Amino acid sequence: MGRAVFDEAFGGRVRALLRARPVADAADNASRQSWGTHDYDVVTLALAAIDTVISRQGFEEEVTYDEAVSGLARLAASACPEQPSEEHEAVARYVIDALLNRREREAPFAYQVSDFSLEPDGSVQHRAIAVEFRLLSEHEDQQRGVNVLRASADAINALVGGLEFDVEDEQAAVELMLDRQLKRGAFGQAEKAAERSRLLSVRYSDELRTLLTDTVRDIRTVLDRWARDVPAQFERNRVHLEERLGAEGRLLDHVRSALDTAEADPAITAAAARIAGLLEECRRRHTELHGRLVGARTIFLDEQLRQSFRPIGGLRNPDIADGVFLPLLTMAAEDAAEPAEAFAVFAAGPQVPRIVRFADLVDDLLAPRREPRIDEPPLDDEELGDPDPPAVSPEILAAATAVVDSVPLPARLSVLLLAVRATDLPGELDRGAVERLVALAALWTYAPESAEDFSTAVDTAARILGPAAVVDADGTLIDVPGWSGDDLIVAEDEETLARWAATSVQEVS
């Protein structure tokens, strides 16, 4: 056995080969479809679908699911014109659904590969590695109000035919290679290089679009990136785009000069025209991307201002049946839209995504009905013993309340816990019990569903923190010996918490 299997690059080659497996599986399973005996090339249709999505990815009119199905149906019709149009559409939907992995509710494709390593003593060690990736995925186009298809980096890499790469370095190398091929008249190879450059442009623009989409949806999820990584990234992007636009202009000049000096060979003329079209598309993508890059900081500042003054949503365990669903079901559709949207905003964040997994809701609604629990009849009064002592003594409850009252809110949980340790407690109270009760009060307010005795927990938390207290988390970890997890934020009410969050965002910016 050769030693190449033990090299680090070998695993990358295996993962690159694995990207084609979903397409191969779809081709194998096609034989079990009602149209499986007809001459439909699922592999070619799948590659054509990915290429169609990439050709418009990043532009204003990205490909929708129905458009992709319609395009593949036309190809299927040309393969089997004698079959009905319903079958052509069924073939197209099968291919698109396979690339989306709709059979698994659009989850990533998941496989296991083997990784072999050679130990110093000559023995071979084996371990299984999980590999997950997507080919196509659905995304929300907020401007058009529709869902569109986009190819993942794995799909683009599969079309490019390489392993993982740095987009900027790869694109510069491709354009240098294209320049040399045009100079020596190798138009066939130059066309392949131009197509490769177009695919790299699509992947490069996706990185910026993802960042801006997350910023508009909920700036808190990318605030650390804006503070730490994004400024340097934008500077690299700006330099890269300037280099690419200059290089593409020079390459277009080469193509035009080659057409002027070339003999009237139809093949050369057609290839040069296709190369020019690909380069024009790359330049158009990079020009548009440069404009988005220039306006990216403005988008960040606008979203920071908009979302800073938006109250942080919170749900206080409503009565779903009588308090939510029944009133909504009795209202007219136009009247129910506003409260339904408000509920969705509180549940999903500042900007509600368009794509929701309806299949999950259907499964929950179709789940078997839970059998009602029949409680044992209560004991007669004469059989009742002495009442159980309270789980928390009044002295500990009073001490926890006094500590919280002594700390100005909003405050983090770590500040409250350190205040317990610094306070002179009366008598011989268990300081650890007071500390645990303060932490539990914050946790019960943040996630009341986690309490075993809901009503008692909520009442106790309200007595310690206040009747209108709210608790939120921003990802900061607690740094107090003996405790771990989120350093929760405790505020007197939602308005106070919103002002605190706005001040924190402004300080970070």
Salt bridges, closest charged atoms under 4 A:
ASP25 OD2 - ARG21 NE 3.67
ASP51 OD1 - ARG198 NH2 3.08
GLU61 OE1 - ARG144 NH2 3.54
GLU62 OE1 - ARG150 NH2 3.06
GLU62 OE2 - ARG209 NH1 3.83
GLU67 OE1 - ARG56 NH2 3.06
GLU87 OE2 - HIS38 ND1 2.69
GLU89 OE2 - ARG93 NH2 3.05
ASP97 OD1 - ARG102 NH1 3.67
GLU106 OE2 - ARG102 NE 3.17
GLU106 OE1 - ARG357 NH1 3.48
ASP115 OD2 - ARG127 NE 3.21
GLU138 OE1 - ARG102 NH2 3.29
GLU140 OE1 - ARG217 NH2 3.20
ASP141 OD2 - ARG144 NH1 3.70
ASP154 OD1 - ARG19 NE 3.28
GLU164 OE2 - ARG19 NH2 3.03
GLU164 OE1 - ARG203 NH2 3.81
GLU170 OE2 - ARG196 NH2 2.49
GLU175 OE1 - ARG244 NE 2.58
ASP179 OD2 - LYS183 NZ 3.80
ASP179 OD1 - HIS254 NE2 3.03
GLU191 OE2 - ARG274 NE 2.55
GLU195 OE2 - ARG198 NH2 2.50
ASP206 OD1 - ARG209 NH2 2.03
ASP218 OD1 - ARG220 NE 3.19
ASP229 OD1 - ARG228 NE 3.28
GLU235 OE2 - ARG238 NH2 2.46
GLU242 OE2 - ARG238 NH1 2.88
GLU243 OE1 - ARG244 NH1 3.59
GLU248 OE2 - HIS286 ND1 2.65
ASP253 OD1 - ARG256 NH1 3.51
GLU280 OE2 - ARG256 NH2 3.52
GLU280 OE1 - ARG283 NH2 3.37
GLU281 OE2 - ARG198 NH1 3.60
GLU281 OE2 - ARG285 NH2 3.19
GLU303 OE1 - ARG306 NH2 2.60
ASP360 OD1 - ARG105 NH1 2.85
ASP363 OD2 - ARG105 NH2 1.72
ASP375 OD1 - ARG373 NE 3.18
GLU435 OE2 - ARG421 NH2 2.80
ASP474 OD2 - ARG412 NH2 2.76
GLU495 OE2 - ARG499 NH1 3.28
